[in-house]
């Protein structure tokens, strides 16, 4: 099973200064050229602080993030699963997992970043500021830049089953190829009348808790049915939703 996670706008600072970004070591190496193009464009944009603030839609308080982008190739790095903060990643709480669970994350989870495309959970990345909807000077809009390349890279990996937890904005940066078994996860709550309602804040928390439970149990899953059986055995409420979707009931 391959799990696709969205990134977070908020990130933990710091990392290992002795280990700068190594683009060639990231998961899905077929994306190396696409990654280099975005990194180069982001660094070039950072040379003009006012232009960078306008393109990235930064407030005066956020302008310090431009320095992170300027230093992408030399900045300290840390595993992607530790770099991101926010509701989903706080619920996952990867830092408190046992080593075996973290290794499972490294083998089964990709986090879909805007500058680097999907990276493995344990891939070392620097802090940055770039959202999915940004149009960087010098390259096509990110959706057009990434979508075909990411879809092709996922197809080449040929995972037995893909569980897509990304937001719609990040799913658009790399649609799962139609030839792969895939389910898109939606987080819902069920009212007293039985009606399912989509959630926002608890959407992210539910996804983080689900991935944590999977890492702790480390199942072998290659179908939706196998995922549903795992959920039943582990007190997780998953059910089939609309075509191609699974609902996590919280």
Beta strands, then each sheet from edge to edge (+ up, - down):
strand 1: 2-6
strand 2: 78-79
strand 3: 109-113
strand 4: 117-120
strand 5: 124-125
strand 6: 162-164
strand 7: 182-190
strand 8: 196-198
strand 9: 238-240
strand 10: 245-249
sheet 1: 4+ 3- 1- 6- 7- 8+
sheet 2: 4+ 3- 1- 6- 7- 10- 9+
sheet 3: 2+ 5-
end
